Amino acid sequence: MSKVVTIESIDSDSTASISVDRGFNCFEFKADVDSRLVDVIDSQPGFADGAGRVSGNGIPLLFPFPNRIRDGRFSWAGKEYRLPEDKVGYDGSGNAIHGFCIDRPWRVVAQGDDFVIGEFQLSKDAPDRRDLWPADFVLRVHYELAGATLHSKFEIYNPDKVALPWGLGTHAYFKLPLSADTQAASCLCVAPVTKQWELIDCLPTGKKTALPSNLTLPDGVYFGERKLDDVFSGVPADIVECLIMDEAAGLQIAQRNPGSYRELVIYTPPNRNAICFEPYTCVTDAINLEQQGINTGWKTLGPGELFSTWIDISAERILV
């Protein structure tokens, strides 16, 4: 049986469970909203014991690249890299997908009743993948529960002697509806985006366009009316707030993060009452597009440097 850590809020009945051995994936979050328990995160029963795909449940953590790298190939600092299909995840179309941390055991470095901190170092926790990336890295994730909010803090550290190229994303599967008495189709999904990346076979061409007039994400799109698997941009510079509003239940889920997550993938998995809001610090295939002179959000971290960021997920009453 794989290791699971369950944390509990000290001021409510909220709980969250993290599968340490399956990518430090928070696969369950039950939020206490005025004594109503909201099941926020969608995952397959038995996920922590190996059921279901690591990328298809809970909150997968995507690093050092979110989404895809075309053909699993890129060049960096004059060296060509190929990510072998027998060592990293692939999407079925010949593209490497979702990074190196999503499917391996992490290490718990600290925990208490209401928090847990996990750490993943490439050279230590996936040594077979170390030569596949230009630099070693440490990703530390701190989950903490307070009230009906799951706080997550991310720290990226470069322990190497060369620059670390990177992009970070999360892939939360939000469960719909928010009450046993309401309908998923009637949940309103809201995202503050103004632009959309043009995609061919899930990979950006490098071109961004305005949102189509019939895709009113800033005002909301009902889950039952639109299916999505798209990469969006043009988010606010300060705080990005995505909402799932179950108006009949009087409840909403809010995902909030800084505008440094400049891209947002929205995905509605087929035949499933769930939606993914995926904040990314860079666009899909950024490591290749950046070298074509396209502004993608791709980042580098110098030797010994540290970068910190955060994402909050809250269950709330809808205030009229």
Secondary structure, DSSP 8 states (H G I E B T S, - for coil): ---EEEEE-SSSS-EEEEETTTTSEEEEEEEEETTEEEE-B---TTGGGT-S-GGGSS--EEBSS-SEEGGGEEEETTEEEE--TTTS-B-SSS-EESBSSTTS--EEEEEETTEEEEEEEHHHH-GGGGGGSSS--EEEEEEEEETTEEEEEEEEE--SSS-EEE--EE-EEEES-SSTTS-GGG-EEE----EEEEEETTEEEEEEEE--TT--TTT-EEGGG---EEEEE---SSEEEEEEEETTTTEEEEEEEETTS-EEEEE--TTSSEEEEEEESS-TTHHHHGGGT-----EEE-TT-EEEEEEEEEEEE---
